[in-house]
Amino acid sequence: MPPSRNPSALSTDVLSRRSLLQATGLAALPMALPGMVAAGVNPQSGFGRGAAPKSCIFVLLCGGPSHIDTWDLKPEAPDTIRGPYKPIATKVPGMKICELHTEMAQLTDHFSLIRSMTHVGNISNHFDAMHHCLSGQAGAPTDAPYIGSILAKVRPTTQTVSPYVWLIKCVGDPVFCAPNIGIGGHLGAAYSPLFVGSAANHPAMPTFKAPDELQASVEVARLGNRRQLLDTLSPVIRDTEAARATKNWQDIHHRAFDLTSGSEARLPFELHHEPEKVRERYGMHPLGQNLLLARRLVESGVGFVTVNGWTGTAPEGGGGAPSSSWDMHGGEMGMGSAFGNGSYGMGWCLPKLDQGLSALILDLKDRGMLESTMVVCLGEFGRTPNINAPGTNPGRQHWPACFSAMIAGGGIRGGAVYGETDKHGAYVKDRPVRPQDLGATIFHSLGVPLDTRLGKDGFTRPLSTGEPLMDLFG
């Protein structure tokens, strides 16, 4: 048995994490912060040390939008397939999209479409489809980290509140939420995102506030005293392993102190500083204002922002979870018409997406940030070609065989259409793109070598098994 220790003898004791927190009184600091959180906000500029060299805004249309009614219309198909919307001409000759995308139709020279996204296997539930899309790989193991967590690991930063932020976490777990959204997969909680907002606290609301993790729980003076006490402990801890652990916790607490002791870290979340006309351009709804917030976070140095594509509650109402606007089953699940103006209707959701997404692309372009910021927009799968209950409250079921994605910025050339589906939008006809190919494309855009490997339990895993879509660059 190991020799007994005198717990009061700090000069020889190996401190546990709990002992360390209790000894310093620093347990009051917000320990829900992601492990990679750093301070580094520059009070002179008010927006940190500047944007990350390259970043990504990943717009996840939770629920899975219909590709046939958005980016890949089939006007020659029977009316039981094609739906009510007509394709319209865009700025790029021959590139047509849904008539409800009036603003995006004027920006097709700034983005490209992938019409041949597909899942490997019959993955027809939100849980698994989202797991594979967010991890950037098909057949993803259960402990697979998501792209944002991977980037937080391979591109650590000390210049912003967190390298990975998620705006409005999906709800309805385990129906809608992929399993590793909040835990970082096998990389661990240190690489999980900072979650911001909810259905009851989103940036379109006048009462919106920054995450609780950025709020000090005690007075700044008391925090300073505790920080000073913590700093005095490192010389008296002799055990090497304990010293390393203590140093890690000191770093985390220093970062938490810096974040909560000043107001600068909260500035990106204070959208009232934006000109009113800018906010109105994005749209005063959850999706529009979250896209604006994503731009502000990227500007402050955040490398990866996931935006939940929730468009809010329509005046006509509508059932379903308050974060999955695009799960448009229609009357079969009490959601009203998928082609109506309710909360789960494209008449409500598509104009909101069109407004917010077009504003984001133009804003990034005007600020000189589009080339360094990749914008990705897609759902976890598509929708069935056949319309359910076409005579009453029509909708479409889940369809993993093919779906569409919009990508812009980050070196992506505009005006291109990659891949093709058959005449009914049922199956990929040409150039299939798997989740790992989209993931590899994101990594390539952000300058992360694809031969990077991630370690776990004594072995390493490849960063990606996909191929970047090089034809879309340049």
Secondary structure, DSSP 8 states (H G I E B T S, - for coil): ------TT-TTT----HHHHHHHHTGGGS-TTS-TT------TTTSSTT---SSEEEEEE-TT---GGGTTS--TTS-HHHH-S--EE--SSTT--EETT-TTGGG-GGGEEEEEEE--SS---SHHHHHHHHHHT-TT--TT---HHHHHHHHS--SSSS-SEEEES---STTSSS-TTTTT-GGG-GGGS-EEE-BTTB-TTSTT----GGGS-SS-HHHHHHHHHHHHHHGGG---HHHHHHHHHHHHHHHHHHHHHTSSGGGGGG-GGGS-HHHHHHH-SSHHHHHHHHHHHHHHTT-SEEEEE------TT---S-TT-TT---GGGGT---TTSSSTTSHHHHHHHHHHHHHHHHHHHHHTT-GGGEEEEEE-SSEE-SS-BSTTSS-B--EE-S-EEEEEESTTB-SS-EE-EE-TTSSSEEES-B-HHHHHHHHHHHTT--TT-EEEETTEEEES-SS---GGGB-
